[in-house]
Amino acid sequence: MTSENKTGAPKQNHEPNNRNSLIIKIALFLNYLSKDNHQKLILDLEKYEKTSEIDILKIMLAKKYITQQDVNNLKKTCLSFAKAQEDMRFGSLCINFGFLTQSNLDLALEEQKRLAAAGTAIMLGDLLVDAGMLSERQRNLVLQKQKLESGGRKNGLKCDPQKPVNKKETEPEDPPFDKSNMREIREVEIILLIQNDALKAFALKTDDFDTSMLLSDFKFLLEKNGIIYGVVGDDDLNTFIKEDTYKETVFELAKGLEPIDGTDAQIVYMFEKDYLKAGLLAEDGTIDFKARGEIPFVAKGDILAEKIPPKEGKDGINVYGDAILRADARDISFNLGKGVRLSKDELKVLADVEGNPKIKQGGEISVNDAYFIEGDVDYTTGHVKFNKNVYITGTIKNGFRVEAIDVVANTVDGGIIKAEGDVFIQNGVTESTIEAKGNIKAGFMHRSKAACMGDMTVVKEIADTEILLEGTFEMNQGKVLSSSICAKGGAKINNIGSEKAAPSSIIVGASVYLEKKLENINATIEKRQNALENKSIDKNKIAAELSTITEKLNNFDQSRHRTISMMEEMKKNAGENQDSKIDLFQKGLDEADKKIHDLSVQKTLLETRLKKINNDIVVSTEAVKASVKEKFTLKRLNQANPPKPILDVAGKVLAGTKINGRYATLILSQNLSRSRIMEINSSNDDGQKKGWEMIITSL
């Protein structure tokens, strides 16, 4: 017996492995066949006997539901989808399905590799869709094929377009009725079950229930037991009275109104309160436990916190008609500290200064224009990088880095400091590196390196240390031992050397530090300019390729239009000879369309590369400008600070000490006391220049 669908037509039973069924599904999935034409096709199929000999593609082509090109594509796609594939890689399937050519795949894989090298991971399917090489549906079909081969047909195209989904098959069953939280009231004819919170009431009939009970009597029974609110309508009550099913199935009599509790006010913080991480991933893939995250920094006027106001709730009512009180919403007030203010609507906290935002234990919000660390810079704090001043009461421990404007610390023991301003170390520096654009002052320095653009003062002692500075070096107490000091602005030192220490080297008037920086900047500028030139060459190559492809596209497009015009003329003079010519032209047109598609894809990829390389050129140009600007700034500083090749020794300087000026060198052959050693361009008695030499005078 033939089953009928709603239109009265025989219901077709296309099995999943049926060839025609697969063709229809893929045609629908890839939008070759519209939904309207699909309905027409179903009606067309009624005219044919149910047989596997039906050529569904011929029918769709004859009815003009799809084009000849669609037929060719569908044949290849369906054949590839139906048979097992040896190579299940995404790109290989795209080629087998006829969605992609090998050249286009190679281009896409090359682009994917380039993006990966730049740190951007993207799936091949997504890249092909973004580039216009694949449609989203084509990508999804290939993914479906991969799922079918790896996980069986249960994950494949399993929905028959003519068969609706039965929702009841997927809906979960209702959970069994739970009486454990119910209060039970037994009457002769019914059992009342009322939730402990009195928000719902249910009923069950007893064996003594009289189905001729009047509705008014039933209502009276409910009222007698206090159930007066949220009772269901009369029709539902009559249903309960008449139906015997409610001897076993509970009936919901009444439903109260649940209270809606108020929502407490909330404060949302716009900066990272707990910025410290366990560690950060280093470039080599290891975890750097000394790097624990960046210190929050805000500008003046930034929003630090925002309050979401409290929202009042609503009282509820139980089935007895009693009010169920809501929980009141609680408000929160801001606790303001230094450097912050309230907005006009009093719902936001704004920074009044730029600096480090903090929340104290009591909830006080403040902004400090400096960053204070009470204790050491170690694994607790991690590296410190802050765009203002940093004050440290303890020690910068071994391997930990501090970058700021001014840096003040008690001690540096194996640490690294890089300051845009000044550095002040109250006690001493041991086995550390310090670089500052301003001045440096420390109690002592042992086995360290220090460099600055300004002046440097050391109070007690320098041993086995290398110092470079553009300003003046001063050490009015203690000794310099086995160290190297280069000070463009000259030096004033109490004592140099000891009988047991290796000789020290003092250079005055020379700009070694600045010259090294300028040398590094010049190397950076050269490197960036070379990279810029290479990018410009690449840009010109891509532009030339784009021009060639654009010209080819224009030629193909003009040829295509001419072919279409000729085909239209032939169709007007239809005949057998003309039909064969039309087919020949159609084949040429299909090939041209494919070439146009391939060239369009190549053009899109090249345009993407051109856009990126243009951005890279802008970035590289700005980087070169920044380096050139820094170079000129350093040169102006050099010109503004004339050299002072003078060394003043208030105490004693030992023999063997090497003293250099810009041009002359002197190695002391004997100990000296209270001496000035300076470089001059001396002359003979007759006024002729002798050249540069170091001379010694008394202080």
Secondary structure, DSSP 8 states (H G I E B T S, - for coil): ---B-TTS-B-----TT-HHHHHHHHHHHTTSS-HHHHHHHHHHHTTS-S-TT--HHHHHHHTTSS-HHHHHHHHHHHHHHHS--S---HHHHHHHTTS--HHHHHHHHHHHHHHHHTT----HHHHHHHTTSS-HHHHHHHHHHHHHHHH-GGGSS---TTS---GGGTS--------TTEEEEE-SSEEEEEETTSSEEEEEE-TT--TT--HHHHHHHHHHTT--SSB--HHHHHHHHH-GGGGTS-EEEEE-B--B--B--EEEESS-SS---S-EE-TTSSEETT-------B-TT-EEEEEE--B--B-EE-TTS-EE----------EE-TTEEE-TTSSEEEESSSBEEEE-TT-EEEEESEEEESS-BSTTT-SEE-SSEEEESSEE-TT-EEEESSEEESEEES-EEEESS-EEEEEEEES-EEEESS-EEEEEEES-EEEESS-EEEEEEEES-EEEESS-EEEEEEEEES-EEEETT-EEEEEE--SSS---EEEES--HHHHHHHHHHHHHHHHHHHHHHHHHHHHHHHHHHHHHHHHHHHHHHHHHHHHHHHHHHHHHT--HHHHHHHHHHHHHHHHHHHHHHHHHHHHHHHHHHHHHHHHHHHHHHHHHHHHHHHHHHHHHHHHHS----EEEEEEEE-TT-EEE-SS-EEE-SS-EEEEEEEEEEEE-TTS-EEEEEEEEEE-
